[in-house]
Amino acid sequence: MKLQTRSFLICLLLGAKLNAAFAEHPVDVQRLSAEGEHFKALEMYEKLPDRRLGQDTHIAAAKSAWALGLTHKAAELFDAVLRSNSIDSDERARLTLSRGIIEFQEGRYQEAALFAEKTVAYLPEKAPLRGRAYLLWGQGLIKAQSYATAEEKLWRALAESTPDDRPDVSLSLGIAQIKLGKINDAERALKSIPTDHPNAPEAIRLLADISLQSGKTDRARFWIDKGKSDYSEFFLDSWSDYGLATAALKTGDVDSARKVVKDAEKRLPPSDPWLILTQASLEQAEWVKKDK
């Protein structure tokens, strides 16, 4: 009995050691990160000795840190890998693009554009990854108000993007073209975005806005009504009411504008800036109507 007990305890101890060794293997960091267990992956990564950490483990930990919103930690880990001379140009390009996206998310748009430019330099041939780099480059330039250069980069992004990436490129291209006053080009870019894509509500809002600015009141009303019908949760704000009221007033339809304002006053706080502007526009139209 004593011999059996002793053997059982030895097995338990050996099993515990094997489990501990397995639980702290670098491959598990990669596995946990791939499975979305980012906190566990990062916790395990921190426990492993440096001598056991390879580049794939660093990259997995960086991705998990990024997923957890620890952007400073993610950037630090990506930079550590990028300082290595043993990664190939494709991997270097992917990691450099990731660094650029982090900079963009943190509001450092010029730095994001620089990382995107570096990514393009690592990819001499046309490729979807280079298309995404051109997209980031263009988005960074839009934030820096360099709209003409941004449009140029976004055209290149469109030429190299995959169908999945194209709606993102089209939205950014449309924004740049609006800023450049290229309204017809912007409309074409925005209308190319599929109606079931997450970018569709923003595209329709932009189409409504440029229709208002161009005096195309019927088109503006069409786009706002479509937005309220198809993407109601994105068109609950006061800008939609302002757009509908403005479109009505530009055609002399004071009664419709009055109805829009009355409905908005029930839903919105009196201090809402778009509501105040809409009320002022209606009041001015009412005075003009009285004077006639």
Beta strands, then each sheet from edge to edge (+ up, - down):
end
